[in-house]
Amino acid sequence: MFRAWPYLYDGDEAYERDYVATYAASERAAIVIAREGETIIGASTCLPLTDEDEAMQAPFRAFGFDPAAVFYFGESVLLPAYRGRGIGVGFFREREAHARSVSDATYAAFCAVIRDETDQRRPADATTLDAFWRKRGYAPVPDLACRMRWREIGGVGEVENRLQVWMKPLGSA
């Protein structure tokens, strides 16, 4: 699912194994699974920012956030046929509840890749999830972005990508 716009990710098993290892090593991480019967149709991840690598923590620290105050929401993936049914809302609800139950974090945060509006790879019908995220109470933090490298589709190779940080005070449910 990350092969599609806007991520354009061309991953491999080794990269995925390393990624999942970060979550497996964290006692307070969670993976929320959506199923239809026995079939997995989506998944969403979260963990304390302090359990992420330094490259992910550093921009928050440089911006003045204590990484211990932030619970990081990683990926949310959902098969296209199941979108618009409230499952994404459930992913946020479950991750926020998990963060409150296992940490003293005061913020939930996630990153969204930043792509140029004129990028030639952008599909004509591409839309953003900004309105969906705002409805959940999240807002982009101006000037706070992370950088991650991944291999992109189309033989581009591994490139550095900027990701906008979105945050929300966790508060109570």
C-alpha positions in Angstrom: 0.0 0.0 0.0 2.9 2.3 0.5 3.9 1.9 -3.2 1.0 4.3 -4.0 1.1 8.1 -3.9 2.3 9.9 -1.9 4.9 7.4 -0.4 6.0 5.7 -3.6 7.9 3.2 -1.4 9.7 0.3 -3.0 10.5 -1.8 0.1 11.9 -5.2 0.6 11.7 -7.9 3.2 15.0 -6.9 4.9 13.9 -3.3 5.3 10.5 -4.4 6.7 12.1 -6.8 9.1 14.3 -4.0 10.5 11.2 -1.7 10.8 9.1 -4.3 12.6 12.1 -5.1 14.9 11.8 -1.6 16.4 8.2 -2.3 17.5 9.1 -5.8 18.7 11.8 -4.4 20.9 9.4 -1.9 22.6 7.4 -3.2 25.5 4.9 -0.4 25.1 4.4 -0.6 21.3 1.2 -1.7 19.7 0.1 -3.0 16.4 -3.7 -2.5 15.8 -5.0 -5.1 13.2 -8.2 -4.7 11.2 -9.7 -8.0 9.9 -12.5 -9.2 7.8 -12.9 -12.8 9.1 -9.4 -14.2 9.1 -8.1 -11.8 6.5 -6.0 -8.8 7.6 -7.3 -5.8 5.8 -5.3 -3.1 7.6 -2.8 -2.4 10.4 -1.6 0.6 12.4 1.4 1.0 14.7 2.4 3.1 17.6 5.2 3.3 20.3 6.7 5.8 22.6 8.9 8.2 20.7 11.7 7.3 23.1 11.7 3.8 21.7 12.2 5.1 18.1 15.7 5.7 16.8 17.6 8.9 17.3 17.0 10.1 13.8 13.3 10.2 14.6 13.7 11.7 18.1 16.2 14.5 17.1 13.8 16.8 15.2 11.3 16.8 18.2 14.1 17.5 20.7 15.6 20.3 18.5 12.1 21.8 18.3 11.8 21.8 22.2 9.7 18.6 22.7 10.9 16.1 25.3 10.6 12.7 23.4 9.2 11.2 26.6 6.2 13.5 26.2 5.4 12.1 22.7 3.8 8.8 21.7 4.6 8.2 18.0 2.0 6.8 15.6 3.7 5.0 12.8 2.0 3.6 9.8 -1.7 3.1 9.1 -2.4 1.0 6.1 -5.9 -0.1 4.9 -6.9 -1.8 1.7 -8.7 0.7 -0.5 -11.9 -1.3 -0.6 -12.3 -0.8 3.2 -11.6 2.9 3.3 -14.5 5.3 4.4 -16.0 2.8 6.8 -14.6 4.2 10.1 -11.7 1.8 10.3 -9.2 4.6 10.2 -11.0 6.4 12.9 -10.7 3.2 14.9 -7.0 3.1 14.3 -6.6 6.5 15.9 -9.0 5.8 18.8 -7.2 2.5 19.6 -3.7 4.0 19.4 -4.6 7.0 21.5 -6.2 4.7 24.2 -3.1 2.5 24.1 -0.8 5.5 24.5 -2.8 6.8 27.5 -2.7 3.3 29.1 1.0 2.6 28.9 2.7 6.0 29.1 2.6 9.5 30.6 2.9 11.0 27.1 1.1 14.3 26.7 1.1 14.3 22.9 0.4 11.9 20.0 2.3 12.5 16.8 2.7 11.1 13.4 4.5 12.1 10.2 3.1 12.5 6.7 5.4 12.7 3.6 5.6 16.1 2.0 5.3 16.0 -1.8 5.4 18.9 -4.2 2.0 19.7 -5.7 3.7 19.7 -9.2 5.4 16.3 -8.8 4.9 14.5 -12.1 4.1 11.2 -10.3 1.1 12.7 -8.5 -2.2 11.1 -9.8 -4.8 13.5 -11.2 -7.3 12.3 -8.5 -4.9 12.5 -5.6 -6.2 13.9 -2.4 -4.7 14.4 1.1 -5.9 13.1 4.4 -5.5 16.5 6.0 -9.2 17.0 6.7 -9.5 13.5 8.2 -6.5 14.1 10.5 -7.8 17.6 11.5 -11.2 16.0 12.4 -9.4 13.7 14.8 -7.9 16.8 16.5 -4.4 16.7 14.8 -2.6 19.7 13.3 0.6 20.1 11.5 3.4 21.6 13.6 4.9 24.5 11.5 8.6 24.0 10.8 8.7 20.5 12.5 9.6 17.8 10.0 11.5 14.6 10.1 13.7 13.1 7.4 13.6 9.5 6.3 15.3 7.6 3.5 13.6 4.9 1.5 13.8 3.4 -1.9 11.2 4.8 -4.3 9.4 3.0 -7.1 10.4 3.6 -10.7 14.1 2.8 -10.2 14.7 6.2 -8.5 16.7 4.4 -5.7 16.9 5.5 -2.1 16.1 9.1 -1.5 15.7 11.3 1.5 12.1 12.4 2.1 10.7 15.2 4.4 7.8 14.3 6.5 5.5 16.9 8.2 4.9 16.2 11.9 1.2 16.4 13.0 0.4 16.4 16.7 -2.4 16.4 19.2 -2.5 16.8 22.9 -3.5 13.3 24.3 -5.4 14.5 27.3 -8.3 12.2 28.2 -10.5 10.3 25.8 
